[in-house]
Amino acid sequence: MKKHLLLFALLLCAMSAFAAKKPDPADYNVTVHVTASRVDGCIRELDAVIGGVNYQLSAACAKIPISVGVLKLGDYKAKLVKDDRSSAFFIMQAYEILFPDGTKKKFDVVGVSQ
């Protein structure tokens, strides 16, 4: 009986992992045009154009192993997940990029240029 309960519990855990909610692509309504990509230590850095403005984006590599390599250049869908407007002088934003395989990664805005 205990074996059956354990097997049932494991089966439920496995099913819940497969049933995890996938991101809705419709929520990612910002186009991020990646023009440069690099990995520096454990930091992934992107140069990107968003809404006609040049941004530098940065994310820790903790959840995306360095062995994945650099991100291919091109357009990716994203959504603005942080937009702190508490200062009139500083940009404090973060974008979550949705990759074609359904994974997502948050990148902080760390630079802006014209």
N, CA, C and O atoms as a DFTB+ gen file, in Angstrom:
456 C
 N C O
     1  1       0.820      -1.194       0.000
     2  2       0.000       0.000       0.000
     3  2       0.867       1.262       0.000
     4  3       0.581       2.220      -0.718
     5  1       1.933       1.252       0.817
     6  2       2.810       2.422       0.882
     7  2       3.499       2.649      -0.465
     8  3       3.707       3.786      -0.889
     9  1       3.847       1.546      -1.126
    10  2       4.491       1.681      -2.437
    11  2       3.541       2.331      -3.434
    12  3       3.953       3.156      -4.250
    13  1       2.260       1.953      -3.362
    14  2       1.277       2.527      -4.277
    15  2       1.068       4.013      -4.014
    16  3       0.943       4.799      -4.953
    17  1       1.030       4.400      -2.747
    18  2       0.884       5.817      -2.406
    19  2       2.095       6.620      -2.859
    20  3       1.953       7.732      -3.369
    21  1       3.282       6.060      -2.674
    22  2       4.503       6.732      -3.101
    23  2       4.525       6.884      -4.619
    24  3       4.869       7.945      -5.140
    25  1       4.156       5.818      -5.321
    26  2       4.112       5.866      -6.780
    27  2       3.095       6.904      -7.253
    28  3       3.356       7.651      -8.196
    29  1       1.939       6.947      -6.599
    30  2       0.898       7.922      -6.941
    31  2       1.394       9.349      -6.714
    32  3       1.156      10.229      -7.542
    33  1       2.079       9.577      -5.599
    34  2       2.610      10.908      -5.300
    35  2       3.653      11.324      -6.328
    36  3       3.670      12.475      -6.765
    37  1       4.516      10.405      -6.713
    38  2       5.523      10.711      -7.730
    39  2       4.870      11.015      -9.074
    40  3       5.302      11.914      -9.795
    41  1       3.842      10.270      -9.397
    42  2       3.128      10.508     -10.644
    43  2       2.474      11.886     -10.651
    44  3       2.518      12.588     -11.661
    45  1       1.871      12.275      -9.535
    46  2       1.274      13.606      -9.439
    47  2       2.319      14.705      -9.597
    48  3       2.081      15.704     -10.274
    49  1       3.476      14.515      -8.970
    50  2       4.556      15.508      -9.097
    51  2       5.006      15.637     -10.546
    52  3       5.204      16.747     -11.039
    53  1       5.166      14.520     -11.222
    54  2       5.597      14.535     -12.619
    55  2       4.556      15.217     -13.494
    56  3       4.903      15.991     -14.385
    57  1       3.282      14.934     -13.244
    58  2       2.219      15.550     -14.045
    59  2       2.162      17.059     -13.816
    60  3       1.930      17.818     -14.757
    61  1       2.368      17.499     -12.583
    62  2       2.318      18.932     -12.313
    63  2       3.484      19.656     -12.970
    64  3       3.351      20.814     -13.365
    65  1       4.615      18.991     -13.090
    66  2       5.762      19.603     -13.764
    67  2       5.451      19.813     -15.240
    68  3       5.831      20.836     -15.809
    69  1       4.767      18.862     -15.866
    70  2       4.420      18.998     -17.278
    71  2       3.290      19.993     -17.489
    72  3       3.189      20.607     -18.551
    73  1       2.447      20.155     -16.486
    74  2       1.305      21.047     -16.611
    75  2       1.635      22.478     -16.213
    76  3       0.736      23.314     -16.120
    77  1       2.915      22.776     -15.974
    78  2       3.304      24.132     -15.578
    79  2       2.829      25.118     -16.642
    80  3       2.931      24.862     -17.841
    81  1       2.315      26.233     -16.180
    82  2       1.746      27.225     -17.095
    83  2       2.830      27.802     -17.994
    84  3       3.840      28.326     -17.526
    85  1       2.594      27.691     -19.286
    86  2       3.515      28.262     -20.257
    87  2       3.192      29.737     -20.422
    88  3       2.035      30.140     -20.296
    89  1       4.216      30.553     -20.706
    90  2       3.940      31.980     -20.895
    91  2       3.063      32.211     -22.116
    92  3       3.187      31.513     -23.123
    93  1       2.192      33.179     -22.021
    94  2       1.315      33.537     -23.130
    95  2       2.060      34.519     -24.036
    96  3       2.354      35.638     -23.616
    97  1       2.368      34.121     -25.261
    98  2       3.103      35.016     -26.174
    99  2       2.427      36.363     -26.378
   100  3       3.102      37.343     -26.693
   101  1       1.110      36.437     -26.208
   102  2       0.399      37.704     -26.374
   103  2       0.801      38.722     -25.310
   104  3       0.659      39.927     -25.519
   105  1       1.303      38.244     -24.169
   106  2       1.753      39.151     -23.106
   107  2       3.078      39.824     -23.451
   108  3       3.443      40.828     -22.839
   109  1       3.788      39.282     -24.413
   110  2       5.116      39.787     -24.787
   111  2       4.961      40.656     -26.031
   112  3       5.184      40.207     -27.155
   113  1       4.573      41.914     -25.805
   114  2       4.217      42.808     -26.904
   115  2       5.288      43.841     -27.238
   116  3       5.026      44.785     -27.983
   117  1       6.484      43.671     -26.696
   118  2       7.603      44.567     -26.989
   119  2       8.594      43.810     -27.863
   120  3       8.931      42.661     -27.576
   121  1       9.059      44.453     -28.925
   122  2      10.083      43.837     -29.769
   123  2      11.450      44.322     -29.322
   124  3      11.705      45.526     -29.268
   125  1      12.328      43.380     -29.003
   126  2      13.707      43.675     -28.626
   127  2      14.575      43.214     -29.789
   128  3      14.646      42.021     -30.085
   129  1      15.236      44.166     -30.446
   130  2      16.120      43.834     -31.560
   131  2      17.554      43.760     -31.021
   132  3      18.176      44.788     -30.754
   133  1      18.066      42.547     -30.865
   134  2      19.405      42.330     -30.315
   135  2      20.438      42.576     -31.414
   136  3      20.410      41.938     -32.466
   137  1      21.356      43.522     -31.144
   138  2      22.397      43.870     -32.120
   139  2      23.773      43.364     -31.706
   140  3      24.682      43.305     -32.534
   141  1      23.937      43.000     -30.438
   142  2      25.205      42.424     -29.953
   143  2      24.906      41.579     -28.729
   144  3      23.999      41.881     -27.954
   145  1      25.687      40.507     -28.565
   146  2      25.490      39.600     -27.444
   147  2      26.842      39.109     -26.973
   148  3      27.699      38.754     -27.783
   149  1      27.035      39.087     -25.652
   150  2      28.310      38.605     -25.109
   151  2      28.097      38.040     -23.712
   152  3      27.125      38.367     -23.030
   153  1      29.019      37.193     -23.309
   154  2      29.039      36.660     -21.953
   155  2      30.345      37.113     -21.331
   156  3      31.420      36.878     -21.882
   157  1      30.249      37.765     -20.177
   158  2      31.423      38.269     -19.472
   159  2      31.403      37.668     -18.067
   160  3      30.685      38.143     -17.187
   161  1      32.197      36.621     -17.870
   162  2      32.155      35.915     -16.596
   163  2      30.815      35.234     -16.463
   164  3      30.465      34.380     -17.278
   165  1      30.062      35.602     -15.448
   166  2      28.724      35.022     -15.272
   167  2      27.643      36.065     -15.534
   168  3      26.571      36.014     -14.932
   169  1      27.914      36.992     -16.413
   170  2      26.946      38.010     -16.787
   171  2      26.700      37.911     -18.292
   172  3      27.640      37.886     -19.086
   173  1      25.433      37.856     -18.666
   174  2      25.050      37.858     -20.076
   175  2      24.668      39.292     -20.413
   176  3      23.822      39.884     -19.743
   177  1      25.284      39.850     -21.444
   178  2      25.054      41.244     -21.832
   179  2      24.526      41.312     -23.260
   180  3      24.988      40.594     -24.147
   181  1      23.554      42.185     -23.458
   182  2      22.975      42.391     -24.778
   183  2      22.964      43.870     -25.106
   184  3      22.693      44.701     -24.238
   185  1      23.255      44.199     -26.343
   186  2      22.963      45.522     -26.881
   187  2      21.688      45.331     -27.690
   188  3      21.592      44.412     -28.504
   189  1      20.717      46.194     -27.465
   190  2      19.426      46.004     -28.121
   191  2      18.774      47.340     -28.428
   192  3      19.033      48.349     -27.772
   193  1      17.931      47.321     -29.431
   194  2      17.121      48.490     -29.778
   195  2      15.688      48.156     -29.391
   196  3      15.119      47.164     -29.846
   197  1      15.112      49.009     -28.537
   198  2      13.736      48.844     -28.082
   199  2      13.022      50.167     -28.313
   200  3      13.376      51.185     -27.719
   201  1      12.036      50.147     -29.161
   202  2      11.289      51.379     -29.453
   203  2      12.159      52.485     -30.017
   204  3      11.908      53.661     -29.756
   205  1      13.174      52.130     -30.783
   206  2      14.049      53.114     -31.399
   207  2      15.161      53.633     -30.504
   208  3      15.935      54.491     -30.928
   209  1      15.261      53.137     -29.276
   210  2      16.287      53.570     -28.324
   211  2      17.285      52.429     -28.128
   212  3      16.899      51.264     -28.032
   213  1      18.578      52.778     -28.069
   214  2      19.637      51.783     -27.846
   215  2      19.819      51.530     -26.358
   216  3      20.072      52.452     -25.583
   217  1      19.686      50.262     -25.970
   218  2      19.836      49.873     -24.572
   219  2      20.934      48.835     -24.426
   220  3      21.220      48.073     -25.349
   221  1      21.543      48.820     -23.244
   222  2      22.410      47.727     -22.847
   223  2      21.647      46.979     -21.755
   224  3      21.200      47.572     -20.773
   225  1      21.508      45.667     -21.944
   226  2      20.766      44.827     -21.013
   227  2      21.720      43.826     -20.384
   228  3      22.691      43.404     -21.012
   229  1      21.442      43.448     -19.148
   230  2      22.328      42.542     -18.431
   231  2      21.517      41.566     -17.588
   232  3      20.484      41.918     -17.018
   233  1      22.016      40.321     -17.523
   234  2      21.369      39.302     -16.692
   235  2      22.439      38.353     -16.170
   236  3      23.412      38.048     -16.860
   237  1      22.244      37.897     -14.949
   238  2      23.138      36.898     -14.378
   239  2      22.926      35.580     -15.118
   240  3      21.814      35.282     -15.556
   241  1      23.987      34.795     -15.257
   242  2      23.930      33.535     -16.002
   243  2      23.434      32.362     -15.177
   244  3      23.430      31.235     -15.672
   245  1      23.021      32.579     -13.954
   246  2      22.692      31.486     -13.042
   247  2      21.726      30.472     -13.649
   248  3      21.926      29.268     -13.484
   249  1      20.688      30.924     -14.342
   250  2      19.702      29.988     -14.875
   251  2      19.936      29.642     -16.336
   252  3      19.305      28.724     -16.860
   253  1      20.819      30.349     -16.994
   254  2      21.176      30.009     -18.372
   255  2      22.672      29.698     -18.358
   256  3      23.483      30.619     -18.261
   257  1      23.051      28.440     -18.450
   258  2      24.473      28.093     -18.369
   259  2      25.285      28.764     -19.470
   260  3      24.795      28.976     -20.579
   261  1      26.521      29.092     -19.149
   262  2      27.407      29.724     -20.130
   263  2      27.579      28.834     -21.353
   264  3      27.785      29.337     -22.458
   265  1      27.498      27.517     -21.171
   266  2      27.686      26.603     -22.292
   267  2      26.647      26.802     -23.396
   268  3      26.828      26.317     -24.513
   269  1      25.544      27.524     -23.081
   270  2      24.535      27.809     -24.097
   271  2      25.129      28.717     -25.169
   272  3      24.697      28.659     -26.320
   273  1      26.093      29.545     -24.829
   274  2      26.724      30.448     -25.778
   275  2      26.047      31.798     -25.801
   276  3      25.230      32.120     -24.938
   277  1      26.398      32.581     -26.802
   278  2      25.830      33.916     -26.930
   279  2      24.500      33.825     -27.668
   280  3      24.262      32.892     -28.435
   281  1      23.646      34.802     -27.427
   282  2      22.333      34.838     -28.054
   283  2      22.470      35.284     -29.501
   284  3      23.208      36.222     -29.803
   285  1      21.760      34.611     -30.391
   286  2      21.765      35.008     -31.794
   287  2      21.168      36.404     -31.939
   288  3      20.263      36.784     -31.197
   289  1      21.680      37.152     -32.892
   290  2      21.170      38.493     -33.160
   291  2      19.808      38.398     -33.826
   292  3      19.511      37.428     -34.525
   293  1      18.991      39.406     -33.605
   294  2      17.677      39.429     -34.235
   295  2      16.605      39.918     -33.289
   296  3      16.890      40.472     -32.227
   297  1      15.362      39.703     -33.696
   298  2      14.211      40.184     -32.940
   299  2      13.691      39.118     -31.986
   300  3      13.591      37.942     -32.336
   301  1      13.364      39.552     -30.773
   302  2      12.774      38.695     -29.751
   303  2      11.588      39.438     -29.148
   304  3      11.575      40.667     -29.095
   305  1      10.605      38.687     -28.700
   306  2       9.457      39.278     -28.030
   307  2       9.780      39.405     -26.546
   308  3      10.453      38.550     -25.972
   309  1       9.292      40.481     -25.932
   310  2       9.575      40.738     -24.521
   311  2       8.411      41.495     -23.901
   312  3       7.499      41.956     -24.587
   313  1       8.477      41.605     -22.585
   314  2       7.526      42.465     -21.885
   315  2       8.285      43.222     -20.811
   316  3       9.265      42.730     -20.251
   317  1       7.816      44.419     -20.538
   318  2       8.399      45.259     -19.498
   319  2       7.916      44.727     -18.153
   320  3       6.714      44.726     -17.886
   321  1       8.839      44.274     -17.302
   322  2       8.446      43.689     -16.013
   323  2       8.809      44.583     -14.837
   324  3       8.367      44.341     -13.714
   325  1       9.615      45.620     -15.086
   326  2       9.949      46.590     -14.045
   327  2      10.063      47.952     -14.710
   328  3      10.766      48.116     -15.708
   329  1       9.367      48.920     -14.147
   330  2       9.423      50.284     -14.665
   331  2       9.247      51.231     -13.483
   332  3       8.163      51.766     -13.253
   333  1      10.335      51.427     -12.740
   334  2      10.318      52.248     -11.532
   335  2      10.504      53.702     -11.928
   336  3      11.584      54.101     -12.363
   337  1       9.468      54.476     -11.780
   338  2       9.497      55.893     -12.152
   339  2       9.600      56.793     -10.932
   340  3       9.110      57.922     -10.950
   341  1      10.233      56.302      -9.874
   342  2      10.356      57.103      -8.656
   343  2      11.376      58.232      -8.806
   344  3      11.429      59.132      -7.968
   345  1      12.181      58.192      -9.860
   346  2      13.159      59.246     -10.113
   347  2      12.907      59.847     -11.484
   348  3      12.613      59.131     -12.442
   349  1      13.022      61.159     -11.573
   350  2      12.863      61.838     -12.853
   351  2      14.144      61.772     -13.684
   352  3      14.141      62.155     -14.854
   353  1      15.234      61.292     -13.093
   354  2      16.534      61.346     -13.754
   355  2      17.110      59.996     -14.145
   356  3      18.022      59.937     -14.971
   357  1      16.606      58.921     -13.579
   358  2      17.191      57.608     -13.815
   359  2      16.169      56.652     -14.425
   360  3      14.980      56.699     -14.109
   361  1      16.661      55.787     -15.303
   362  2      15.843      54.724     -15.884
   363  2      16.082      53.473     -15.049
   364  3      17.216      53.011     -14.920
   365  1      15.013      52.932     -14.484
   366  2      15.100      51.694     -13.710
   367  2      14.076      50.727     -14.287
   368  3      12.929      50.666     -13.843
   369  1      14.523      49.970     -15.293
   370  2      13.623      49.080     -15.999
   371  2      14.228      47.692     -16.131
   372  3      15.440      47.508     -16.014
   373  1      13.359      46.722     -16.377
   374  2      13.777      45.365     -16.693
   375  2      12.783      44.790     -17.693
   376  3      11.582      45.049     -17.624
   377  1      13.306      44.014     -18.611
   378  2      12.497      43.348     -19.621
   379  2      12.656      41.844     -19.465
   380  3      13.746      41.347     -19.180
   381  1      11.560      41.129     -19.655
   382  2      11.611      39.674     -19.682
   383  2      11.495      39.256     -21.139
   384  3      10.491      39.535     -21.795
   385  1      12.523      38.589     -21.639
   386  2      12.546      38.160     -23.036
   387  2      12.019      36.738     -23.119
   388  3      12.424      35.870     -22.346
   389  1      11.111      36.505     -24.063
   390  2      10.574      35.182     -24.332
   391  2      11.334      34.602     -25.518
   392  3      11.317      35.166     -26.612
   393  1      11.995      33.479     -25.296
   394  2      12.771      32.838     -26.347
   395  2      11.876      31.900     -27.153
   396  3      10.834      31.468     -26.660
   397  1      12.269      31.580     -28.384
   398  2      11.424      30.741     -29.251
   399  2      11.060      29.376     -28.645
   400  3      10.033      28.800     -29.002
   401  1      11.885      28.862     -27.740
   402  2      11.577      27.555     -27.144
   403  2      10.624      27.664     -25.956
   404  3      10.327      26.657     -25.313
   405  1      10.137      28.872     -25.653
   406  2       9.198      29.068     -24.563
   407  2       9.837      29.453     -23.239
   408  3       9.129      29.791     -22.291
   409  1      11.166      29.407     -23.154
   410  2      11.829      29.844     -21.927
   411  2      11.879      31.363     -21.910
   412  3      11.715      32.016     -22.940
   413  1      12.108      31.909     -20.734
   414  2      12.155      33.363     -20.594
   415  2      13.283      33.737     -19.643
   416  3      13.696      32.936     -18.805
   417  1      13.774      34.965     -19.785
   418  2      14.880      35.448     -18.960
   419  2      14.717      36.939     -18.751
   420  3      14.438      37.679     -19.694
   421  1      14.893      37.382     -17.509
   422  2      14.785      38.803     -17.165
   423  2      16.141      39.487     -17.360
   424  3      17.171      38.998     -16.895
   425  1      16.120      40.618     -18.049
   426  2      17.306      41.437     -18.283
   427  2      17.060      42.820     -17.737
   428  3      16.027      43.427     -18.018
   429  1      18.001      43.327     -16.957
   430  2      17.925      44.677     -16.423
   431  2      18.535      45.658     -17.415
   432  3      19.507      45.334     -18.096
   433  1      17.965      46.852     -17.495
   434  2      18.540      47.921     -18.309
   435  2      19.703      48.486     -17.509
   436  3      19.523      48.970     -16.392
   437  1      20.907      48.422     -18.092
   438  2      22.108      48.919     -17.414
   439  2      22.783      50.030     -18.195
   440  3      23.795      50.571     -17.749
   441  1      22.240      50.380     -19.353
   442  2      22.805      51.460     -20.149
   443  2      21.843      51.888     -21.226
   444  3      20.977      51.120     -21.645
   445  1      21.995      53.122     -21.674
   446  2      21.175      53.670     -22.755
   447  2      22.041      54.628     -23.559
   448  3      22.891      55.321     -23.001
   449  1      21.820      54.665     -24.885
   450  2      22.589      55.568     -25.747
   451  2      21.767      55.913     -26.963
   452  3      20.740      55.298     -27.245
   453  1      22.261      56.946     -27.698
   454  2      21.578      57.355     -28.918
   455  2      22.305      56.830     -30.112
   456  3      21.885      57.067     -31.244
